[in-house]
Amino acid sequence: MSTSPKTSSLGDQVKEELSCSICLELFTRPKVLPCQHTFCQDCLHDHAGARSPFLCPNCRLQVNLSPLGVAGLPDNHIVSSLCERLGSQVGLPSGKRRQSKSTNRCLSHPLEEQKVFCKKCQLPLCDLCLETVHDGHPTTTLKKASLERTFSFDSLISEGRNLLETYCNFLRDLRGTEKTLKEQKEQTDNRISYVYNQMVQKLTETKHSLLSEVEQRHRENLETVQEQRETILAKIDELSAACDNAEQGVKKEGMKVFHFETHLGQVMNPRIAPPDSAQAYSVAVFQPTNSAAPKLGNIAVQSFQSASAASGRASQIPTIETEDEEFPPIEITVPPIQLTVPTVEQPVIPRSLSVSPSNTRVKLCRRRSFDLQKVTFGGKGSEAGRFDVPCGVAVSDEGEIFVADCGNHRIQVFTLGGTFVREFPTVLSEDRTIQPDDVAMDADDYLWVVGVDVAAQYTKFGTLLSAVDLRNTGWDRGVAMDTRKNNVLVSQTTIDKRDIVGEVQIFSAEGNVVKTVGGQQGMKNPAYITVDTKGNILVSDNVSHYVYILNHVGYLLLKFGGEGGGEGQLKCPSGICTDSSGNIIVADTHNSRVELFDKTGSWVRHVATGMRGPLAVAMATEGQLVVTDSSDNTVTIFHSY
């Protein structure tokens, strides 16, 4: 019996109403959202991903998921029953939709499967394509076409990887060029300062000479004034006595007035004329020269060949057309000044064996040091709020600080004001505990704690969720989370034929090894790890004294630091984290300071100096920096840095 067009049209309409708007197929395990729109469970799972909440694909209403995820949404039993009946009537076997979704479907006709390959158009086709646009075109099987393209596809991948390696080499060359330019600038600055200081010294000597000459002239003038003063005073005494004698003599012996008149006239003559200042004194007057200001020197600009140009790598990089504006590198032509900073070798001490003074008291203070508002708390001990080598720290999204109290085998929790909240022991079983080396928060707000032979996952209140056994190499470990993929990164150090080898192991949340990176990059002892917002892996190495930055597949992007105490140098770098701007904060343990670098590894400034043993660092969501000190057994919160 034939089906009428009206009946067929009605069936198509019913099928359309019972089709998922995401996959355009009949519903499979339909789930209904709070807005009453229905979708396949798998389609919703793919659409939501790891996000919660997410938006309804149809009406854009925000949907919050329960802890069970998409599976926790209510089932649409009516739609499920109708789909089963419709599928049985049209002969659609159960599970066909998911099977067809997993096969290759035509781009022009999503409901049709690709079956052949068009040689003329170089496209995979379905039956409808063959009957319409590609009618009469030469075709071949998909398998044969795929085999023919495999070789060129592998060559393209190889070319891409070679280009990626070239880019990485170019970045390393740029880093070397930047370092050379910085060294030359420092030499030029030092030379200019030297010439300036020499000129200042000469001017100072000239100033002292002029002042000495003025002082000598002034003393001579004062001596002249004193001589005149003494002459006048003597004349005053003589004249005063003559006047007194003449006055008394006239009163007593009036007849001798002529005698006293003659004597008084002799005393008054010759009279002393008043001194003429212009003729009597030689006054020292300063007359500055009319010459221009002294000139330190000139800056000569010369061309500079970068490391990439010298090595011939520049020709391997694709060029980018720009406007006709040139910025040539410069080289300052001044004699170099060698500056040496004496260093003292210090052994690398495991975090679990760090020595702390026994008389350290609990400190809770708010003070400003170089305009940095900070709170410091802790001290040596096993009581709540005290520490025995605080060697790891993490901050939750709610602002709770989790400190790995290594010697006390516990995790302590504090507020961002330094107030103690709670603690819990790092216990795996009745006879096994963890001596925690480091801590990190994952995407589900659970806490990962790592020791020398295990990595364990706890709730924020200390309930053990899972544990992953690690190889006991005897070295401390660091831990970090890649929250984008919810992978756990753990550092590992081993001894290979008397050579120290460091690497970073990446585990899935289930504890399976995903990959291992860093072993070929020259790492020795990766102490701490962090992952930035782009998925790059940052590792501090306290044996090579470098910080390594790897991309998500393990390629070395750059490294910076190097042993020393100067700006940009590190000595036993430990804790590492990044801020919202991508800047890198490193605990420079043996230099007793915390350093700030930009995202290219260039030194910016000191964050904190004078700390005894800064070890672990962490960044809070509101921008506060948390630093642990293993020597003082304290934790410091910098509310601004």
Sequence and secondary structure as in RCSB ss.txt:
>XXXX:A:sequence
MSTSPKTSSLGDQVKEELSCSICLELFTRPKVLPCQHTFCQDCLHDHAGARSPFLCPNCRLQVNLSPLGVAGLPD
NHIVSSLCERLGSQVGLPSGKRRQSKSTNRCLSHPLEEQKVFCKKCQLPLCDLCLETVHDGHPTTTLKKASLERT
FSFDSLISEGRNLLETYCNFLRDLRGTEKTLKEQKEQTDNRISYVYNQMVQKLTETKHSLLSEVEQRHRENLETV
QEQRETILAKIDELSAACDNAEQGVKKEGMKVFHFETHLGQVMNPRIAPPDSAQAYSVAVFQPTNSAAPKLGNIA
VQSFQSASAASGRASQIPTIETEDEEFPPIEITVPPIQLTVPTVEQPVIPRSLSVSPSNTRVKLCRRRSFDLQKV
TFGGKGSEAGRFDVPCGVAVSDEGEIFVADCGNHRIQVFTLGGTFVREFPTVLSEDRTIQPDDVAMDADDYLWVV
GVDVAAQYTKFGTLLSAVDLRNTGWDRGVAMDTRKNNVLVSQTTIDKRDIVGEVQIFSAEGNVVKTVGGQQGMKN
PAYITVDTKGNILVSDNVSHYVYILNHVGYLLLKFGGEGGGEGQLKCPSGICTDSSGNIIVADTHNSRVELFDKT
GSWVRHVATGMRGPLAVAMATEGQLVVTDSSDNTVTIFHSY
>XXXX:A:secstr
    HHHHHHHHHHHHHTB TTT SB SSEEE TTS EEEHHHHHHHHTT SSEE TTT  EE  BTTBGGGS B
 HHHHHHHHHHHHHTT  TTHHHHHHHS B SS TTSB  EEETTTTEEE HHHHHTTTTT  EEEHHHHHHHHH
HHHHHHHHHHHHHHHHHHHHHHHHHHHHHHHHHHHHHHHHHHHHHHHHHHHHHHHHHHHHHHHHHHHHHHHHHHH
HHHHHHHHHHHHHHHHHHHHHHHHHHH GGGHHHHHHHHHHHH S      HHHH          S         
      HHHHHT GGGS      S         S                GGG    TT     EEEEETTEEEE
EEE BSSSTT BS EEEEEE TT  EEEEETTTTEEEEE TTS EEEEEE EEETTEE    EEEE TTS EEEE
 SSEEEEE TTS EEEEEE    SS   EEEETTTTEEEEEEEEEETTEEEEEEEEE TTS EEEEESTTTT S 
EEEEEE TT  EEEEETTTTEEEEE TTS EEEEEE BSSSTT BSSEEEEEE TTS EEEEEGGGTEEEEE TT
S EEEEEEES S EEEEEE TTS EEEEETTTTEEEEES  
